[in-house]
């Protein structure tokens, strides 16, 4: 991928045309008390140009950055997911994510998007459904799809033939005591096209998920955020804002279930997956590490979960998994009175969250239309989103909805009010040689 190379020389020459200086609070207790930073101070600077309608963007609702550096933007108004490289150029390698429609032909308005290591692009529309589109499959193509197979029980040697789509098929392909000894494939264009196009990965209304998720009403789920681990784990996390009469606010784990075998255009044979209910990671509550009206979710490279919410009492939470026992236990990683990030007075309305490679936390405040940054311990660090005019701090953005950070530390912010993506970089990185991935 051809991307910008920022050097110190380039940035000095273009400093006044490409960047703006910001100010941050004197104290974390009072966001209205600001101090102006001059040369030598560390602050967030804006990178130009702003990515707006010229880049195909109209309603940037959410944003995510893939492992290869490509930027995926959920654009709700256009029913599309826009893909750009780090120059802001439309990706020539990605097509099929515009004018999204479901199986019934209804338009899909994506509100969040995330990409895993397998290049699965997951997106949600605020309902109980998760959609999927695989970038790698679309780049290599699919030659054929399994429609039946002969299975052998490893211990007894008993063989059984099953057809795609049956309950027995799903049982056999997902249990380690059975192995496939022969497969019948089809090159049906209709089957292939259905997998190359965006399609449903998980539906809470499906009978299997209503059976597995006994204590909730998954058919009424209202997913507000989705995030996938950075490793090879076969799962995704979603935040559910359904609530209902029993306060069914929660964070869910959705597991991968093998569904069929694909032979790709390069000869590889890979599994395709459906999503099934795995567990409720955390449910309703008002204390640290509980869930009340969640609005977004993020997972860092260590598997820690972060989420924002509008309900009582704390807008930002962190969950640390303890996997030492038979069941995973998630403990609160931030505590009131200990970590600044648990100070609810810092936020007008925390609506989105991102975590960088150093586990610094970036929180979108929709009221002030800025980004509040905390270090890995949840201590207040800085803010981004203001420019100084005549000694007055003026917000640059007016309806901020989402944030993402790439592995160079560049911060990307969705502003639905201006229909644009803004980018910021910490001034202390100006003398770094920022070389995006090829």
N, C-alpha and C positions, 0 to 999 in steps of 0.2 A: 504494500500500500504506500502510495506516495504521500508523505505527510510533511508538515512544517518542521524545520529544524530551527529552534530558537537559540541564538547565541547571545552572549553578552554584548557583542558589538552591534548586532541587529537591534537589540532592545534599547540600547543607549540612543541610537540614531532615531528610533521611532517612539521614544518614550512619551513625548507629549502628544503625538497623534494616535497612539495605540492604547494608552493607559490613563486611568484616572486615579487620583489619590483618595483614600477613604479615611474615616475617623472611627474610633471605637469608644465605648463608655469608659469613664474614669473608674467606675466600680461596677461590679456585676449586679449591684442592688438597684441601680437606677439607669435604665437605658436612655433616658432623656438627657443625662449629663454626659456630654461628649467632649473629647479633647482631640485636637488636630495633630496629626503626625507629620513631621517633615523628613528631610533626608536623613537616612541612617536608622529610622524607625521601621519596624516590621509591620506591614499592613497588607491588605488585599487590594490588588490592582486589577482594573478591568482590561481585558484583551479585546481589541477590535479586529474585524468587524463584528457587529451583532448579527446573529443569524436570524433573519426574519422571512418575510414572504418570498424574497428572492431565492431562498433556499428551499422553497416548497412548504414552509411551515406556516400554519394559520392558528392552531389552537394547541400548543404544546402542553399536554397535561402531565405527562411523566417521561422519565428519561432513564436509560440504562446503557452501560458500556460493556461490550463483549470482550472476551479474552484477547481477541486480536486488535482491540482498540476501536472497532467500529461502534458508532453511536446510534442507538435505537430510540426513537422518539414516538411516544404514543400521542397521536394527534386526533383528539376526539371528534372535532367538528368535521374533519374530512374522512372519518371512518378509516383511518390509515395508520400504519406504522412507518415512519420516515427513517431511512437509514443513511447516515452520512459518515464520511471518513473524518479524520481529525483536522483536515483542511476545510471542512464544511462542504465538500463535494459529495453529490449523490453517488451512492455506491453502485457501480456497474455490475457488481456480482450478486446483487439482491433485487429480486422482483417478486411479485406475488403478494405483497403486504399492503397494497392500495385497495381502496373501496372494499373493505372487508365485509363479508356476508357469512351468515351461519348456514346450516344445512337446509333451512326453510326459505332462504333467500332474503332474510331480514338483515338490515345493515347492523354492523357491530361498531360501537363507539368505544375504543379501548381507553381504559383509565390507568392502566399500569402495564409494564412490560419488563421482562427479565430474560437473560440468556445464560444457559449453563455450559459446562465444559463439552458436552456433546453437540453443541451448537443448536440445541433446542431453543426456540424463541417462544416463551410463554407469555400470554397476555390475558387480561381479564376485562370484563365490561360492567362490573358492579353487581352481577347476578351470582348465582351459585355455580357458574361454569368457569372452567379454565380452558383456554384454547392453546394450540401448539402448532408451530411451523418449524421445520428443520432446515437450516441453511445448508448444511453439508449435503443432504439428500438432493436438494434443488440444484446444487452446483455439480454433483456427479451424475445425477439421474438415477432412476430405479429401473432395473431390467425386468424383474419379476418378483412375485409375492407368493408366499406359501399359502396353499389352500387346503392341504391335508398333509398328514405325516404319520409315519409308523413309529411308535414309541416302544421302548423296551425297559422293563423294570430291572434295575441294576442288580438287585440281590437275587430275585427269582428267575429272571430271564424271560418272563412272560411278555409277549408282544401285544400291542393294541393299536389299532388304526383309528384316528379321529380326524374330524373335519373342522376347519376353521369356523369359529363362531359358536361352537357348542360349549356348554359348561365343562364337559370332560376335557375338551381341548385346553381351556384356560387352566384347569387343574393340573394337567400333565406338563404343560410348558413352564409352570411356575413351581414345580416340586422337584427337588434335587435327586430324589430316588428314581426318577424316570429320565431317560435320555432319548434323543431323536436319532433313529437309525436310517431313516429315509424320508425324503420330503418331496411332495408334488407341488410344483410351482405353476403360476399363471402369469402371463404377460398382458392380461386384460388392461387396455388403456384406461378404462373407467376406474378400476381398482387403483392403478398407479396414480392417476390424477387426483383421486380422493386423498391419497397420502401426501402428495406433493403440495396440495393446497392447505391453507389453514383449516384445522378441524378440531373437534372437541377432544380434549385430553381427559378432563374430569367433569362430571356433572353430579351435583349433590342430589338431584332428583332420581338418579338411577337406583334401581332396587338394591343392588349390591352395596351401595354407599348408605342407603337408609337402613340396611340391615347391620352394617358394621358400625355405624354411628348412632347407636341406640339411644343415647341420652340427650341428643339434640334433634333439631329438625333441619337436616342438611338441605332439604329441598327449598328452604326459605333463606339459605345463606346469602349474604350480601358482601362479597369479597371486595376489600378496599385496597389491598396491597398484595404483592407476590414477590418472593425472593428465593433464589436457589443457592445452595452451598457452592463454594469455590472448588471443591474437590470432585471426586467421582461418585459421590453418594447419589443413589437413585431416589431422590425425593425433592419436593419443593415445600415451602412454607407460605401460608396465606393468612391474612388477618380478616376476620369475619365480624361485620358490624350489624348483623341481623337484630340481635337483642331480643325482641319479642317480650311477651309477658313474664318470661322467666330470666330476663337479662342474659340471653345467650350470646354474649360478646366473648370472643376467644381468638386464640392463635392455633391454627391447625397444621399438622404435618400430612401431606399427601404423598403416598408412596407410589413408586413405579410398579406396574404389573406387566409382565411380558404378554404380548398379544399376537404377534406373528413374526415370521422371518422374512427379511428383505435381501435380495441380491442387488447390490448397487451397480452403477455403471462401470465402476473400476474393478468389479469382481468380488468385492468384500461382501460377506454375509453378516448382517447385523440384526439385532432385535429391534422391533418397534414396540412401544409401550403405551398402555393406558394408565391413567391415574386412579387410585382407589384410596379411600379414607385410611389413614394410618393411625393418628391419635390426635386428641386435643392436648396441645402442649401446655397451655394455660387458659383458664377460664375467668369468669367475671369476679371482680373484686375492686376495692378502692385503695389498697395498700401497694407497697413496692412489689413489682413483679406480678401484678394482676392486670386484668384487661377490662376496660370500660370505654366503649365507643372508639375502637381503633381506626386509624386513618392510613397507616402505612407500616411496612415491615422491611427489615434489612437483616442479612446474615453476614458476619465477617469471616475471614479465612480460617479462624479457629472454631467456627461453628456457633459462636455467640449470637443471640438474637437481639435485635433492637426494634422498638416500635414506638410510634407516636399515637396519641389518643386525645379526644376532646372531653372525655368523661372525668369524674373525680378520681383521684385528687392530683395525680402527677402526670404531666403531658408526655414525658419521655421515660422509657423503661429499657432495661437490659436484662436478658436472661442468659445465665451460664449453665450449660448442660453438665450434669453429673452422670456419667455412663458406667459407673463402677458396679452398679447392682443389676438386678434382673430387668429393671425398668428404668428408663431415663427420667431423671429428676432435674427440673430447671429451677435454679436459685436466682434471686435478684442480684444483679451485678452492681446496681447503684442503690444507695441508701439515703433517705432524707436526713439532712443535717450533716452529712459527710461529703456528698458529691454535689457540686454546684448545679449540675444538670437536673437535679431533683427539685430545684427551687422553681416552683410554678410561676412566681412573679416575673421571671425572665421572659416568659412567653405570652404573647397575646393569643395565638392559636397555632400550635405546632401541628403541621399537616404532613410533613415528609421528613425522611431521615436517610443519611448516607454515611458510610464508614470507609475511610481510606486504608492504605496498606500499613500505616502506623497506628491504626485503630483510633484516629481522631474522628470525632463525631460531628456531622454537619446537620443542623436542624433548620427546616424552613419555618419561619414565622409568617403566617398569612396576614396577620394584622399589620405588622410593620413592613411587610414585603422585603425581608432581608434574610440572611443566613447567619445563624449563631453557631460558632465553632467551639468545640470543647476538646480537651486532650483525651488521651486514652483512659485517664482516671476519672473522667467526667468533670474536670475543672475547667472553668471558663477560660477561653483563649482569645478569641477575637470575633468580629462581625464583618460581614461583607454586604455591600449593596447600597453604599452612599457615595456621593461625590460632594466636595466642598466648594461652595460658591459664596463669595463675600462673607467668609467666616461662618456660613450656615451649611449644615449638613442636609443635603437634599437626597431623598431616595431616588435611585435610578429606575427601579422597577415598581409596578403598581398592582400586580396580582400574581405573586409568586406561588407556584404550586408544587415544584419538585426540584430535587438536587441530585447530582451524581458527581463522583470524583474519579479521574483516571489514574493510572499508575505513575504518572508524572507529577501528580498533585494539582492538575488543572481542574477547577471547579466549574461545573456546568449547571446552569439554573434555568428552569422553565418559567417564563413570565406570560401567563395567559392574557393579561391585560394588554400587553404590547404585541402579542403573538410572536414572541421571539425567544431565542436561547441566548443568555448572557454567559460569558466566561470570565473567570477570575483566577489570578495566580498570586501566591504569597510573594511579597517583594524580596524576601530573603533568598528566593530561588532565582533571582535575576541573573546571577553569575553562574548558574548551573547550565550545563550544556544539555538542553532538553531535546532528546532525539526520539521522536515517536517510532513505534515499531513499523518495519517495512511490511 
